Amino acid sequence: MNPFSAFVVFLLLWWLTLFLVLPQGIRGQAEDGNIVEGSEPGAPVESNIKAKFIKTTMIAAILWVIVCAIIISGLVNWEMFGNWFNRS
């Protein structure tokens, strides 16, 4: 696995993990009872985006190590994916 492929795998895992982490712990303004005039009642009171980015990076790094180990070990390779789709 070359460095570019490893980086792409990390980016994909990071984005997928981000979309799983973003909705965690969100309380809407309507739930909190303090709706700011002119905003959506479902808008979050506090997003904690920095903490979520850190959590996302840590989870993605762990998943990346696992995925890279599987690819480098030879359990899964790109040719296998090609064979799955080219079966007649």
GUKE-231595 format. One record per residue: residue in one letter; x, y, z of N, C-alpha, C in turn. Coordinates in pm, 1 decimal, always signed. Example, Ala and Ser with C-alpha at 12.3 -4.5 7.8 and 13.67 -1.06 7.14 Angstrom:
residues 2
{site "A",{+1319.0,-569.0,+780.0},{+1230.0,-450.0,+780.0},{+1320.0,-330.0,+780.0}};
{site "S",{+1285.0,-225.0,+708.0},{+1367.0,-106.0,+714.0},{+1290.0,+3.0,+787.0}};
//
This chain:
residues 88
{site "M",{+85.4,-116.5,+0.0},{+0.0,+0.0,+0.0},{+90.1,+123.0,+0.0}};
{site "N",{+72.6,+206.9,-99.9},{+155.3,+326.9,-105.9},{+99.0,+436.0,-13.8}};
{site "P",{+178.2,+538.8,+16.6},{+133.8,+642.7,+110.8},{+6.9,+715.4,+67.4}};
{site "F",{-9.7,+736.2,-62.7},{-130.0,+805.3,-109.8},{-254.4,+721.2,-81.7}};
{site "S",{-246.8,+591.1,-107.9},{-360.2,+502.5,-80.1},{-392.3,+500.0,+68.8}};
{site "A",{-289.1,+497.2,+151.2},{-310.0,+497.7,+296.2},{-378.7,+627.2,+339.4}};
{site "F",{-338.5,+738.4,+280.2},{-399.8,+867.9,+312.4},{-546.0,+871.7,+269.2}};
{site "V",{-575.0,+819.4,+151.2},{-712.9,+816.8,+100.8},{-800.2,+728.8,+190.5}};
{site "V",{-747.4,+615.0,+232.4},{-821.9,+527.4,+322.7},{-851.4,+600.7,+453.1}};
{site "F",{-752.2,+673.9,+505.4},{-774.4,+749.4,+629.1},{-881.2,+855.6,+609.9}};
{site "L",{-876.0,+929.3,+499.9},{-977.2,+1033.8,+475.0},{-1117.3,+974.9,+465.4}};
{site "L",{-1131.4,+863.9,+395.8},{-1262.4,+801.2,+385.3},{-1313.5,+756.6,+521.8}};
{site "L",{-1227.6,+693.7,+599.4},{-1267.6,+650.6,+733.6},{-1300.3,+770.8,+822.3}};
{site "W",{-1223.4,+879.6,+808.5},{-1245.7,+998.3,+891.0},{-1382.8,+1058.4,+861.3}};
{site "W",{-1417.6,+1071.5,+732.6},{-1546.4,+1130.2,+696.5},{-1662.1,+1041.7,+739.9}};
{site "L",{-1649.0,+912.0,+720.5},{-1755.6,+821.1,+763.9},{-1773.5,+827.7,+915.4}};
{site "T",{-1662.7,+831.9,+986.8},{-1668.9,+839.8,+1133.1},{-1728.2,+973.1,+1177.4}};
{site "L",{-1693.6,+1080.8,+1108.9},{-1747.6,+1212.3,+1143.9},{-1899.8,+1212.1,+1137.7}};
{site "F",{-1955.9,+1152.1,+1032.9},{-2101.0,+1151.1,+1020.6},{-2167.3,+1063.1,+1125.5}};
{site "L",{-2093.0,+969.8,+1183.5},{-2146.3,+890.0,+1293.6},{-2135.2,+963.9,+1426.5}};
{site "V",{-2032.3,+1047.5,+1441.5},{-2007.5,+1116.7,+1568.1},{-2088.0,+1246.8,+1578.8}};
{site "L",{-2111.9,+1314.0,+1468.2},{-2178.5,+1445.6,+1472.5},{-2310.4,+1448.9,+1548.8}};
{site "P",{-2400.7,+1355.8,+1529.0},{-2529.1,+1368.0,+1598.8},{-2526.5,+1328.3,+1746.3}};
{site "Q",{-2417.1,+1276.6,+1795.0},{-2411.7,+1230.4,+1933.6},{-2411.8,+1348.4,+2031.0}};
{site "G",{-2498.2,+1343.0,+2129.6},{-2500.4,+1442.7,+2236.1},{-2558.7,+1577.6,+2197.3}};
{site "I",{-2633.1,+1583.0,+2090.9},{-2690.9,+1710.7,+2045.3},{-2827.0,+1731.2,+2111.9}};
{site "R",{-2843.0,+1849.3,+2170.7},{-2972.7,+1891.7,+2223.2},{-3017.8,+2011.6,+2141.6}};
{site "G",{-3139.8,+2003.7,+2089.6},{-3193.8,+2113.8,+2012.2},{-3239.1,+2227.9,+2102.1}};
{site "Q",{-3254.7,+2345.6,+2043.7},{-3299.6,+2462.2,+2119.9},{-3439.0,+2439.3,+2176.7}};
{site "A",{-3525.6,+2370.1,+2102.7},{-3660.0,+2343.4,+2151.2},{-3655.7,+2251.2,+2273.2}};
{site "E",{-3566.0,+2155.3,+2274.0},{-3551.8,+2065.2,+2388.9},{-3499.1,+2138.8,+2510.9}};
{site "D",{-3413.7,+2237.4,+2485.1},{-3353.0,+2313.8,+2593.9},{-3447.4,+2423.0,+2645.6}};
{site "G",{-3548.6,+2458.3,+2564.7},{-3644.1,+2560.7,+2604.7},{-3595.0,+2702.5,+2583.7}};
{site "N",{-3488.2,+2720.8,+2508.1},{-3431.9,+2853.4,+2484.7},{-3411.2,+2871.8,+2335.0}};
{site "I",{-3519.6,+2906.2,+2263.2},{-3512.8,+2922.0,+2118.6},{-3472.5,+3064.9,+2085.3}};
{site "V",{-3362.0,+3078.2,+2011.9},{-3315.6,+3209.3,+1967.2},{-3405.2,+3252.8,+1851.8}};
{site "E",{-3456.2,+3375.9,+1861.0},{-3548.2,+3426.0,+1759.3},{-3480.6,+3429.0,+1622.8}};
{site "G",{-3552.1,+3375.3,+1523.2},{-3500.6,+3373.4,+1386.8},{-3420.7,+3248.3,+1353.6}};
{site "S",{-3406.4,+3158.5,+1449.8},{-3332.4,+3034.8,+1422.3},{-3426.7,+2915.4,+1424.3}};
{site "E",{-3379.1,+2806.1,+1371.6},{-3456.1,+2681.9,+1368.0},{-3464.5,+2623.9,+1509.0}};
{site "P",{-3583.1,+2585.1,+1555.2},{-3595.1,+2527.5,+1689.6},{-3512.9,+2399.8,+1709.2}};
{site "G",{-3483.5,+2329.9,+1599.9},{-3403.6,+2208.4,+1609.3},{-3254.9,+2233.3,+1604.7}};
{site "A",{-3213.7,+2360.2,+1591.4},{-3070.5,+2391.4,+1586.7},{-3005.8,+2356.8,+1719.9}};
{site "P",{-2882.5,+2306.4,+1716.3},{-2818.5,+2265.8,+1841.0},{-2787.8,+2383.4,+1932.0}};
{site "V",{-2797.4,+2356.8,+2062.6},{-2762.9,+2458.3,+2160.9},{-2611.9,+2478.2,+2161.2}};
{site "E",{-2538.4,+2367.4,+2164.4},{-2392.7,+2372.1,+2162.7},{-2343.5,+2255.8,+2077.8}};
{site "S",{-2257.8,+2282.6,+1979.9},{-2218.6,+2177.2,+1886.5},{-2096.3,+2097.2,+1932.2}};
{site "N",{-2008.5,+2156.3,+2012.9},{-1885.7,+2089.0,+2058.7},{-1806.6,+2031.2,+1941.9}};
{site "I",{-1792.6,+2108.9,+1835.2},{-1732.2,+2057.5,+1712.8},{-1585.3,+2020.1,+1732.0}};
{site "K",{-1512.1,+2094.3,+1813.8},{-1369.5,+2063.4,+1834.1},{-1354.7,+1925.9,+1901.0}};
{site "A",{-1434.3,+1900.0,+2003.3},{-1428.7,+1770.5,+2071.9},{-1470.5,+1658.6,+1977.5}};
{site "K",{-1567.6,+1685.8,+1890.9},{-1613.0,+1584.1,+1796.5},{-1507.2,+1556.2,+1691.0}};
{site "F",{-1433.1,+1658.8,+1646.5},{-1323.6,+1637.2,+1551.7},{-1213.7,+1553.2,+1614.5}};
{site "I",{-1183.5,+1579.7,+1740.7},{-1080.1,+1501.5,+1810.7},{-1125.2,+1356.6,+1825.7}};
{site "K",{-1249.1,+1336.2,+1867.3},{-1303.2,+1201.0,+1882.5},{-1304.7,+1129.1,+1747.6}};
{site "T",{-1344.9,+1198.8,+1642.4},{-1347.6,+1141.6,+1508.6},{-1208.4,+1099.4,+1464.3}};
{site "T",{-1109.5,+1184.2,+1488.5},{-972.2,+1153.6,+1448.9},{-919.4,+1031.5,+1523.5}};
{site "M",{-949.1,+1021.9,+1651.5},{-901.9,+907.5,+1729.3},{-966.5,+777.8,+1681.5}};
{site "I",{-1096.3,+778.9,+1660.5},{-1165.8,+658.2,+1614.1},{-1118.8,+620.2,+1473.9}};
{site "A",{-1106.8,+720.0,+1385.4},{-1063.0,+692.8,+1248.1},{-920.3,+638.4,+1245.8}};
{site "A",{-834.1,+687.1,+1334.1},{-696.7,+637.5,+1339.3},{-693.1,+490.6,+1379.7}};
{site "I",{-774.8,+453.2,+1476.5},{-780.9,+312.6,+1519.3},{-833.0,+225.2,+1404.8}};
{site "L",{-940.8,+269.1,+1340.7},{-995.7,+194.0,+1227.7},{-896.1,+186.4,+1112.6}};
{site "W",{-822.1,+295.2,+1090.1},{-722.9,+300.5,+981.9},{-612.3,+198.1,+1004.5}};
{site "V",{-564.8,+186.9,+1127.5},{-460.7,+88.3,+1158.5},{-513.2,-52.9,+1130.3}};
{site "I",{-636.4,-79.4,+1169.5},{-695.1,-212.1,+1146.6},{-709.2,-240.4,+997.3}};
{site "V",{-762.7,-144.8,+922.5},{-783.2,-163.3,+778.6},{-649.5,-178.4,+707.1}};
{site "C",{-551.8,-95.6,+741.6},{-419.7,-106.2,+678.1},{-353.5,-239.7,+710.6}};
{site "A",{-369.0,-286.7,+832.9},{-311.6,-416.4,+869.7},{-375.1,-528.3,+788.0}};
{site "I",{-504.9,-520.6,+766.4},{-573.4,-622.3,+685.6},{-524.4,-617.6,+541.3}};
{site "I",{-510.6,-497.5,+485.9},{-466.3,-483.8,+347.1},{-320.7,-527.7,+332.5}};
{site "I",{-234.0,-483.9,+423.2},{-91.5,-518.0,+414.5},{-69.5,-667.4,+436.5}};
{site "S",{-149.6,-729.4,+522.2},{-134.2,-873.0,+547.8},{-173.0,-957.4,+427.4}};
{site "G",{-248.6,-902.0,+335.5},{-288.7,-974.5,+216.8},{-422.5,-1045.2,+229.0}};
{site "L",{-489.6,-1029.8,+342.2},{-622.0,-1090.4,+356.9},{-720.1,-1034.6,+254.6}};
{site "V",{-706.0,-906.1,+225.0},{-789.6,-839.2,+125.3},{-697.0,-757.9,+35.5}};
{site "N",{-719.7,-765.3,-93.6},{-644.1,-680.6,-186.2},{-738.1,-629.3,-294.8}};
{site "W",{-689.5,-537.6,-374.7},{-774.8,-472.9,-474.1},{-820.6,-570.4,-581.9}};
{site "E",{-738.2,-671.9,-613.4},{-776.4,-769.5,-714.7},{-899.0,-849.9,-670.7}};
{site "M",{-911.5,-874.5,-541.6},{-1027.7,-947.4,-491.1},{-1157.1,-872.1,-521.9}};
{site "F",{-1153.5,-740.7,-506.3},{-1272.4,-660.4,-536.0},{-1306.4,-668.9,-684.1}};
{site "G",{-1204.7,-666.8,-769.7},{-1227.1,-679.3,-912.7},{-1288.4,-812.8,-948.3}};
{site "N",{-1242.9,-919.4,-881.7},{-1298.2,-1052.4,-908.1},{-1442.9,-1062.6,-862.5}};
{site "W",{-1479.7,-996.7,-755.8},{-1617.8,-1001.1,-706.1},{-1714.1,-941.0,-808.8}};
{site "F",{-1670.7,-833.0,-874.5},{-1759.2,-763.4,-967.0},{-1756.1,-821.0,-1107.1}};
{site "N",{-1654.5,-899.9,-1140.2},{-1641.8,-953.8,-1276.8},{-1692.3,-1098.4,-1287.5}};
{site "R",{-1756.6,-1148.9,-1186.3},{-1810.6,-1284.8,-1194.9},{-1926.1,-1288.9,-1292.5}};
{site "S",{-1930.3,-1395.9,-1368.1},{-2038.5,-1404.8,-1467.2},{-2143.4,-1504.8,-1427.4}};
//
